[in-house]
Structures are given as structure tokens and as C-alpha cells.
Amino acid sequence: MKERNTSNLQFKRTAAAAALIVLFSILAILIILPIWVLFVASFKPGSDLLQYGLNLDIRVSRMSLDNYVLLFAGQHEYWKWFFNSISLTVVTVVSTLFISSFVGYGFAAYEFKGKKVLFVIVLLILSIPLEVVMLPLYKQMSGWKMMDSYAAVILPFVAHASTIFFFRQYLMSIPGSLLEAGRIDGATEYGIFYRLIVPLMKPAFSAMAILNGMNAWNNYLWPLLVIRSSEKYPLTLGLNTLINPYGDNYSLLIVGSVFSVIPIFLLFVAFQKYFIEGMMAGAVKG
């Protein structure tokens, strides 16, 4: 009987492992397939995209490096848009991590009047989509005369509610005795944060750098409202201007879309070591 139970348990474990392999294989195919279709399309003429759309049809006779030559040697504003997005993403991520980590640390490490109310407000903000607050934000940026500037793109989101919440959850796991030891050694509150807390937050910073970097890089709707000069367009807006039925811009659009994936891929590779650790640690403590 005992051997039969052991055999059944092993069978169930094997079946579960096989089911997981099949499931994750399907998910991997679903994730990789669109990227592969985009990559294949980058070697085809733009007219093919306009006529047939994106597809897996590989005709060697119709494929060439002309689109890549156009990207690197053609007359266009792609690289200006590309580096605009790089600048916006870097500034947004750095400022968001800096400010949100301070706020999250305050919620986790200190007791002050109105703390619970303020934290509830942060949680409520998490449930409000951007579309609801776009008009008030637009009027605020217009009143501050920040329209058509990168400040209008970055400023409304530097204290990001989800990032504050994540840092607060992560820092709840740090013992209060560590802070007391720093105070006994004569460290200031800022010294405790920079010398003791920040080194322990590397996994959290890495996880939030990836998520905020993806959001900033892919941000389209808000820049569309506040940026008016084409030379200031981020890549999302610039590529959108190439979509029209009157010009042969689809060649640049498709190969430019391929290159737009690279920065986010490099960002993930740079921080993947701590990404899962940071996400798991931030989700444990409530």
C-alpha cells in the first residue's frame, strides 16, 4: 500500500511538472511570436506591410536590408525621437525612484499624525486610471506654463503611487532595531537612509527601475497631450506620425519598432539579477 501511494505521488508530480512545461511553453510561444513577426517584417518592403499586414510569410526574394540602411543612413528624425525617449526614461526613472523611496521609507519607518489617512489616499490613487485625471493634470500643467516641455511629461508621475506602495511594503520587513542602531552610532536620519537602507533596497530599486522604465518608455497618451513640437517627440509619438496612407514611411516604422524594443530588453538584462527577489520581497510583508 505504501509503495502504491508513493507511486501515485510520483505520478502526480510528474504530471504536474509536464503540465507546467506545456503551459509555459505555450506562454513563451505567445510572447516570442509577435517579436518574431516584427523582426521578419523589418526585412520586407514597407509596401508589403501596407498591403498584407504583419504575417509569418518568409519570401527570401522580397527580403533585404534596405530598411536598416534607411534607418541608419536615411533623412529622418527617428534618432532624435529615440534619444528623446532615452532622456525622458532615464530622468523619469531616477526621479521616481528617488522621491518614491523617500515617501515609502517615511510610511514604513516613522509614526506621524495622519499617516494612515495619507496611506489610504495612496491606495485610492492606485485605483484611479490616468484617463480620469488627465483633464485636471492638463489644466494644472497649462496653468504652470509647462506645456510643450519635458517637465510636463515627468513631473505629474515622480511620486508614483504604485512605486510608493511597493517601497513601503518592502521596507516593512526591515527591523526597527537597525534604525535604532544607526541613531545610537550618531547617524542622522538622512545618513541612516543613504548608508543603511539604500544598500538593502537594491532588489526593490531594480524591480521598480524595470517597471517604471517600461512605463516611461511606452508612455504615449500623456505626451500626446502636452508635447506639441515634433522635435521634442518621444519615440512613441514619432513612430505614430509615420502611420499614414500617403507616404512610404512604413519601412522606417517597422524597422524603427524593432529597435524600440532594444532599450527595454537591455534594462531587464541589467537588473534581472534582483528583479524577482525584489518583487517577491515587496509582496510578502503587509
Backbone torsions as a table, in degrees:
resi	resn	phi	psi	omega
1	MET	NA	-42.7	-179.8
2	LYS	-63.9	-39.8	179.5
3	GLU	-66.4	-37.1	179.2
4	ARG	-65.2	-41.7	178.2
5	ASN	-63.5	-40.3	178.5
6	THR	-64.9	-40.8	179.1
7	SER	-64.6	-41.5	178.5
8	ASN	-64.9	-38.8	179.3
9	LEU	-65.1	-43.6	177.9
10	GLN	-63.2	-39.0	178.1
11	PHE	-63.4	-43.4	179.7
12	LYS	-63.5	-41.0	179.0
13	ARG	-65.2	-41.1	178.6
14	THR	-64.7	-42.8	178.9
15	ALA	-64.2	-40.8	178.9
16	ALA	-64.8	-41.4	179.2
17	ALA	-65.2	-40.8	178.5
18	ALA	-64.9	-40.1	178.8
19	ALA	-64.1	-39.7	178.3
20	LEU	-65.6	-40.0	178.4
21	ILE	-61.8	-44.8	178.5
22	VAL	-62.9	-45.2	-178.2
23	LEU	-61.1	-49.3	-177.7
24	PHE	-70.8	-28.0	174.7
25	SER	-65.9	-42.3	177.7
26	ILE	-63.7	-43.5	179.0
27	LEU	-62.7	-40.5	179.2
28	ALA	-63.1	-40.6	178.4
29	ILE	-64.2	-43.1	-179.5
30	LEU	-64.2	-32.7	179.8
31	ILE	-78.6	-42.4	-175.1
32	ILE	-77.6	-31.3	-174.4
33	LEU	-57.0	-48.5	178.9
34	PRO	-61.1	-37.0	178.6
35	ILE	-66.3	-40.0	178.4
36	TRP	-65.1	-41.8	178.2
37	VAL	-62.0	-42.2	178.3
38	LEU	-63.5	-42.3	-179.6
39	PHE	-64.5	-44.0	178.2
40	VAL	-62.1	-42.0	-178.6
41	ALA	-65.1	-24.8	-178.3
42	SER	-67.6	-14.7	178.4
43	PHE	-97.7	-0.2	-179.0
44	LYS	-101.6	156.4	175.9
45	PRO	-62.0	148.7	179.0
46	GLY	-60.0	-28.4	179.4
47	SER	-64.0	-30.5	177.5
48	ASP	-65.8	-40.0	178.1
49	LEU	-63.1	-41.6	-179.8
50	LEU	-68.0	-35.3	-175.2
51	GLN	-86.7	-43.1	-173.3
52	TYR	-111.2	-12.7	-176.0
53	GLY	75.8	-173.7	177.5
54	LEU	-76.3	132.1	180.0
55	ASN	-155.7	172.9	-178.9
56	LEU	-96.4	11.0	-179.2
57	ASP	-71.1	115.1	-178.9
58	ILE	-107.0	103.5	175.4
59	ARG	-111.7	109.0	-175.5
60	VAL	-59.6	-33.1	-178.5
61	SER	-67.3	-22.9	-178.6
62	ARG	-99.2	0.0	-175.3
63	MET	-104.3	141.9	-179.6
64	SER	-159.3	178.5	177.4
65	LEU	-98.1	15.6	-176.5
66	ASP	-60.4	-37.9	-179.3
67	ASN	-64.8	-37.4	179.1
68	TYR	-71.9	-35.2	174.6
69	VAL	-63.3	-41.9	177.4
70	LEU	-62.0	-40.6	-177.8
71	LEU	-63.6	-43.3	-174.3
72	PHE	-91.8	-23.1	-175.1
73	ALA	-121.0	-7.7	-176.6
74	GLY	-79.4	168.0	177.7
75	GLN	-93.1	103.6	-179.2
76	HIS	-162.9	176.3	-177.2
77	GLU	-106.7	17.6	-174.3
78	TYR	-57.8	-48.8	-174.8
79	TRP	-69.0	-27.7	173.5
80	LYS	-65.1	-45.5	177.3
81	TRP	-62.6	-40.4	-178.3
82	PHE	-60.1	-49.1	-177.7
83	PHE	-75.5	-25.0	170.1
84	ASN	-61.2	-44.1	178.5
85	SER	-66.2	-38.9	176.9
86	ILE	-59.8	-47.8	-179.3
87	SER	-62.5	-46.5	179.9
88	LEU	-61.1	-42.4	-177.8
89	THR	-66.1	-45.6	-179.1
90	VAL	-62.4	-48.6	-178.9
91	VAL	-64.5	-41.8	-179.6
92	THR	-63.6	-46.1	-178.2
93	VAL	-64.7	-47.7	-178.0
94	VAL	-62.2	-47.7	-178.3
95	SER	-67.0	-38.6	179.7
96	THR	-66.2	-44.3	178.8
97	LEU	-64.8	-40.0	-178.3
98	PHE	-63.9	-52.8	-175.8
99	ILE	-72.8	-44.8	-177.0
100	SER	-66.9	-32.5	177.6
101	SER	-67.8	-36.9	175.6
102	PHE	-62.1	-47.4	-177.9
103	VAL	-65.6	-45.8	178.4
104	GLY	-61.1	-38.4	177.1
105	TYR	-64.6	-39.9	177.8
106	GLY	-62.2	-42.1	178.9
107	PHE	-66.7	-34.1	-174.6
108	ALA	-84.7	-34.0	-168.3
109	ALA	-104.3	-16.6	-173.4
110	TYR	-123.8	153.7	172.2
111	GLU	-111.1	126.4	-180.0
112	PHE	-149.9	162.0	-176.7
113	LYS	-66.3	130.8	179.4
114	GLY	83.9	8.8	-177.7
115	LYS	-60.1	-46.8	-177.6
116	LYS	-65.6	-38.8	179.3
117	VAL	-64.3	-45.3	-180.0
118	LEU	-63.5	-38.2	179.8
119	PHE	-69.4	-35.5	175.1
120	VAL	-62.5	-37.7	177.5
121	ILE	-62.6	-41.4	176.7
122	VAL	-59.6	-43.0	179.5
123	LEU	-65.5	-37.9	178.3
124	LEU	-66.0	-38.5	179.0
125	ILE	-62.0	-32.3	178.7
126	LEU	-60.7	-27.6	-176.2
127	SER	-91.5	-1.5	-177.4
128	ILE	-99.7	117.5	178.4
129	PRO	-71.7	158.1	-178.5
130	LEU	-58.6	-36.8	-176.4
131	GLU	-58.8	-27.6	-178.8
132	VAL	-73.0	-34.8	-174.5
133	VAL	-104.8	5.6	-178.0
134	MET	-60.2	-45.9	-177.5
135	LEU	-63.6	-48.6	175.7
136	PRO	-59.5	-41.1	178.5
137	LEU	-64.0	-40.7	179.4
138	TYR	-61.5	-46.0	179.4
139	LYS	-64.5	-36.4	178.8
140	GLN	-66.4	-46.6	178.8
141	MET	-64.2	-37.7	177.8
142	SER	-66.6	-41.0	178.6
143	GLY	-65.5	-31.8	177.7
144	TRP	-85.5	3.2	179.0
145	LYS	56.9	44.8	178.8
146	MET	-108.6	5.4	-178.4
147	MET	-61.9	148.6	-178.9
148	ASP	61.3	37.5	176.6
149	SER	-138.3	156.6	178.3
150	TYR	-69.8	-24.7	177.2
151	ALA	-60.0	-37.0	179.0
152	ALA	-67.5	-27.8	178.6
153	VAL	-77.8	-38.0	-171.6
154	ILE	-89.9	-44.7	-168.2
155	LEU	-56.7	-43.3	-175.8
156	PRO	-65.4	-12.4	-171.6
157	PHE	-122.4	10.8	-178.0
158	VAL	-71.0	-30.4	173.0
159	ALA	-100.1	80.4	-171.9
160	HIS	-83.1	124.4	-173.0
161	ALA	-59.9	-44.9	-178.4
162	SER	-66.6	-34.7	178.3
163	THR	-70.7	-40.6	175.7
164	ILE	-60.2	-46.7	179.7
165	PHE	-60.3	-43.5	-179.0
166	PHE	-63.6	-46.1	-179.7
167	PHE	-63.8	-38.7	178.4
168	ARG	-62.5	-45.6	179.0
169	GLN	-62.6	-40.8	-179.3
170	TYR	-65.3	-43.3	-175.0
171	LEU	-76.7	-15.6	176.4
172	MET	-63.1	-21.7	-179.1
173	SER	-83.9	-7.5	-179.8
174	ILE	-85.0	126.3	-176.0
175	PRO	-66.8	143.4	178.1
176	GLY	-65.3	-24.0	179.3
177	SER	-62.1	-28.2	178.0
178	LEU	-65.4	-41.8	178.5
179	LEU	-67.7	-40.6	179.3
180	GLU	-64.0	-37.8	178.2
181	ALA	-63.4	-38.7	177.1
182	GLY	-65.1	-40.2	179.0
183	ARG	-66.9	-39.3	178.5
184	ILE	-62.7	-35.0	179.2
185	ASP	-77.5	-0.3	175.3
186	GLY	91.8	10.4	179.7
187	ALA	-76.4	144.0	174.7
188	THR	-74.8	170.5	178.7
189	GLU	-63.3	-37.9	177.0
190	TYR	-69.2	-37.1	177.6
191	GLY	-64.5	-38.6	176.9
192	ILE	-61.9	-43.5	-178.4
193	PHE	-64.7	-49.0	-174.2
194	TYR	-75.4	-34.7	-174.2
195	ARG	-92.9	-30.2	-176.6
196	LEU	-107.1	-44.5	-172.5
197	ILE	-81.2	-48.1	-175.8
198	VAL	-56.6	-45.1	177.9
199	PRO	-59.9	-31.3	179.0
200	LEU	-77.9	-13.4	-175.2
201	MET	-97.6	10.5	-178.8
202	LYS	-55.6	-45.7	177.2
203	PRO	-61.3	-39.2	179.6
204	ALA	-66.9	-43.3	178.0
205	PHE	-61.3	-40.6	-179.0
206	SER	-65.2	-45.2	179.7
207	ALA	-61.9	-45.5	-178.6
208	MET	-72.9	-28.4	175.9
209	ALA	-63.7	-40.8	179.1
210	ILE	-67.1	-48.4	-176.2
211	LEU	-67.9	-44.7	178.4
212	ASN	-69.7	-33.3	176.6
213	GLY	-64.9	-41.4	176.9
214	MET	-63.1	-43.4	179.9
215	ASN	-63.7	-43.3	-178.3
216	ALA	-68.6	-40.2	-178.3
217	TRP	-67.9	-37.4	-177.1
218	ASN	-92.7	1.4	-177.1
219	ASN	-61.9	124.8	-177.4
220	TYR	-125.5	-49.1	-170.3
221	LEU	-64.9	-48.0	-177.5
222	TRP	-67.6	-47.2	174.4
223	PRO	-58.4	-32.2	178.1
224	LEU	-60.9	-32.3	-178.6
225	LEU	-80.1	-35.2	-169.5
226	VAL	-107.2	-17.8	179.6
227	ILE	-99.4	126.9	-176.4
228	ARG	-117.3	-23.6	-178.0
229	SER	-89.3	130.1	-176.6
230	SER	-63.1	-30.9	-179.6
231	GLU	-71.0	-12.5	178.3
232	LYS	-102.2	1.2	-177.8
233	TYR	-59.9	136.6	164.4
234	PRO	-75.0	174.3	-174.1
235	LEU	-63.4	-34.8	-179.3
236	THR	-61.6	-41.9	179.0
237	LEU	-74.5	-39.6	-179.1
238	GLY	-61.8	-45.3	178.5
239	LEU	-63.6	-33.7	179.8
240	ASN	-65.3	-30.9	179.3
241	THR	-69.6	-16.2	-179.9
242	LEU	-81.4	-11.5	-177.8
243	ILE	-85.9	98.2	174.3
244	ASN	-156.3	153.8	-175.4
245	PRO	-85.6	5.9	-171.4
246	TYR	-109.2	-15.9	-178.4
247	GLY	-122.7	163.5	178.8
248	ASP	-92.8	63.2	-177.4
249	ASN	-102.1	-1.9	-176.1
250	TYR	-70.5	-26.2	175.9
251	SER	-63.8	-45.3	177.9
252	LEU	-69.3	-36.7	-178.8
253	LEU	-61.0	-46.8	-173.5
254	ILE	-73.0	-42.0	179.7
255	VAL	-73.8	-31.9	175.2
256	GLY	-66.6	-33.5	177.1
257	SER	-66.3	-35.3	177.2
258	VAL	-62.5	-45.6	-178.5
259	PHE	-71.3	-22.1	179.4
260	SER	-69.7	-18.1	179.3
261	VAL	-79.1	-25.9	-171.1
262	ILE	-61.3	-47.6	-178.1
263	PRO	-59.0	-40.5	179.5
264	ILE	-68.1	-37.6	176.4
265	PHE	-61.7	-44.6	179.4
266	LEU	-66.2	-36.7	177.7
267	LEU	-61.3	-43.9	179.4
268	PHE	-66.4	-41.8	179.6
269	VAL	-61.6	-38.6	-177.2
270	ALA	-67.6	-33.7	-173.2
271	PHE	-114.8	6.4	-174.9
272	GLN	-64.9	-24.7	-178.3
273	LYS	-57.7	-38.7	-176.7
274	TYR	-104.8	-4.1	-170.1
275	PHE	-61.9	-54.5	-177.1
276	ILE	-65.7	-40.4	178.0
277	GLU	-59.6	-43.1	-179.4
278	GLY	-68.4	-40.6	-179.7
279	MET	-66.0	-40.4	-179.2
280	MET	-68.9	-43.3	-178.1
281	ALA	-66.1	-37.8	-179.3
282	GLY	-70.8	-18.1	-176.7
283	ALA	-96.9	-7.7	-173.1
284	VAL	-82.8	-50.2	-172.3
285	LYS	-85.9	134.5	-179.2
286	GLY	-113.2	NA	NA
